C-alpha cells in the first residue's frame, strides 16, 4: 500500500498456500501442477444432469449436440489442468447417462431387445436383458448395453469425448 499507493481490500485479500485457494477455477498443486477445483467438477456434473434428464422428451441427437457444446467449452477451459484420469471417468459417466436416455426412448421390452439385437447383441441375451425388470440406470450398466452402445457407437452418434478435448495437444 505504501510503495505502490494501492488500496488493498482486507476482506478479499489473504495470504495462504496456493493449494488452499482456487484461482479462476484452478488449484495450483505441488510442483506447480494445475488441477481443476472440486466444486467446478460438481458444477460440470450438475449441468450434464440437467441436459441428460430423461423427461426432456428430446431426440438423442439433440441432447448430444447440446452436450458437445458444453463439453468442448469446459474441456478447453480446463485443458491446462492435469485432468486425464478425471476426463476418462466423466466420459464413462456421460455415456452411461446417454444409454439411459436411449433405453428409455425404446420404452418397451420388445423394442429394447430389438435395438440391442440390431446393435450386435445375441437375441437371447437381448431379450434377457430387456426383460430383466431392472431400472433404467441399472440396465445401462449391463455388459450387453455396453456392447450395443460402446465408445464407437457414441462416436458415430457424434458425441465428443471430454478426454479428446482435454488431451488435444
C-alpha positions in Angstrom: 0.0 0.0 0.0 2.8 2.4 0.9 5.1 1.7 -2.1 2.6 1.3 -4.9 0.0 3.6 -3.5 -2.8 1.0 -4.0 -5.5 0.3 -1.5 -5.8 -3.4 -0.5 -9.2 -4.8 0.2 -8.7 -6.7 3.5 -11.8 -8.8 3.1 -10.9 -10.1 -0.3 -7.1 -10.4 0.2 -5.4 -13.2 2.2 -2.0 -14.9 2.4 -2.4 -18.7 2.1 -0.7 -21.5 0.3 -1.7 -21.8 -3.4 -3.3 -25.3 -2.8 -5.8 -23.7 -0.3 -7.1 -21.0 -2.6 -8.6 -21.8 -6.0 -7.9 -19.2 -8.7 -10.2 -18.9 -11.7 -11.4 -22.5 -11.2 -7.9 -23.9 -10.9 -6.0 -25.1 -7.9 -2.2 -24.9 -8.0 -0.8 -28.1 -6.6 2.6 -29.4 -5.7 5.4 -28.6 -8.2 3.1 -26.1 -9.9 0.7 -28.7 -11.3 -2.7 -27.2 -12.2 -5.8 -29.1 -11.1 -9.5 -28.4 -11.5 -11.4 -27.2 -8.5 -13.7 -29.9 -7.0 -16.6 -27.5 -7.0 -16.1 -26.9 -10.7 -16.3 -30.7 -11.4 -19.5 -30.8 -9.3 -20.9 -27.9 -11.3 -20.0 -29.7 -14.6 -21.8 -32.8 -13.5 -24.8 -30.8 -12.4 -25.0 -29.2 -15.9 -24.7 -32.7 -17.5 -27.5 -33.9 -15.3 -29.7 -31.0 -16.5 -29.0 -31.7 -20.2 -29.5 -35.5 -19.8 -32.7 -35.5 -17.9 -34.9 -38.4 -19.0 -38.1 -36.4 -19.0 -37.0 -33.8 -21.5 -38.5 -35.6 -24.5 -35.8 -34.7 -27.0 -34.1 -36.8 -29.6 -30.8 -38.3 -28.6 -29.1 -36.4 -31.3 -30.3 -33.1 -30.0 -29.1 -34.0 -26.5 -25.7 -34.9 -27.8 -25.4 -31.6 -29.7 -26.2 -29.7 -26.6 -23.7 -31.8 -24.6 -21.0 -31.4 -27.2 -21.0 -27.6 -26.9 -20.7 -27.8 -23.1 -18.1 -30.5 -23.1 -15.9 -28.6 -25.6 -16.2 -25.4 -23.7 -15.5 -26.9 -20.3 -12.7 -29.1 -21.7 -11.0 -26.2 -23.5 -11.1 -24.1 -20.3 -9.6 -26.8 -18.1 -7.2 -28.1 -20.8 -4.2 -26.9 -18.7 -5.2 -28.9 -15.7 -3.9 -32.5 -15.1 -7.4 -33.8 -16.0 -6.8 -37.0 -18.0 -8.0 -39.5 -15.3 -11.0 -37.4 -14.4 -11.8 -37.0 -18.1 -11.9 -40.8 -18.6 -14.2 -41.1 -15.5 -16.5 -38.3 -16.7 -16.7 -39.7 -20.2 -17.9 -43.0 -18.9 -20.5 -41.4 -16.7 -21.8 -39.2 -19.6 -22.1 -42.3 -21.9 -24.0 -44.1 -19.2 -26.4 -41.2 -18.9 -26.9 -41.3 -22.6 -27.5 -45.1 -22.6 -30.3 -44.5 -20.1 -31.9 -41.9 -22.4 -31.7 -44.3 -25.4 -33.1 -47.2 -23.5 -36.0 -45.1 -22.1 -36.8 -43.9 -25.6 -37.2 -47.6 -26.7 -39.9 -47.8 -24.0 -40.9 -51.4 -24.2 -39.2 -54.7 -23.6 -39.6 -55.8 -27.2 -38.2 -52.6 -28.7 -35.3 -52.6 -26.3 -34.5 -56.2 -27.2 -34.8 -55.4 -30.9 -32.5 -52.4 -30.6 -29.9 -54.4 -28.7 -30.1 -57.2 -31.2 -29.7 -54.8 -34.1 -26.6 -53.4 -32.4 -24.9 -56.8 -32.3 -26.1 -58.4 -29.1 -27.2 -62.1 -29.4 -31.0 -62.3 -29.5 -31.5 -64.5 -26.4 -29.2 -62.1 -24.4 -31.0 -59.1 -25.7 -34.4 -60.4 -24.6 -33.0 -61.5 -21.2 -31.6 -58.0 -20.5 -34.6 -56.2 -21.8 -37.0 -58.3 -19.7 -34.8 -58.2 -16.6 -37.1 -55.7 -14.8 -34.1 -53.6 -13.7 -34.4 -49.8 -13.6 -33.0 -47.7 -16.5 -29.8 -46.8 -14.6 -29.0 -50.5 -13.7 -30.0 -51.6 -17.2 -27.5 -49.1 -18.7 -24.6 -50.8 -16.8 -25.1 -54.3 -18.2 -22.5 -55.9 -20.4 -25.0 -56.2 -23.3 -25.9 -52.5 -23.3 -22.2 -51.6 -23.2 -21.6 -53.9 -26.2 -24.5 -52.4 -28.1 -23.7 -48.8 -27.2 -19.9 -48.6 -26.8 -17.5 -45.8 -27.4 -17.6 -46.4 -31.2 -21.4 -46.2 -31.2 -21.3 -42.9 -29.4 -18.6 -41.6 -31.8 -20.9 -42.5 -34.7 -23.7 -40.6 -33.0 -21.5 -37.5 -32.9 -20.6 -37.4 -29.1 -17.4 -35.6 -28.4 -15.1 -37.2 -25.8 -14.0 -34.9 -22.9 -10.7 -36.8 -22.9 -10.1 -36.0 -26.6 -10.8 -32.3 -25.9 -8.6 -32.1 -22.8 -5.7 -34.2 -24.1 -5.5 -32.4 -27.5 -2.1 -31.0 -28.0 
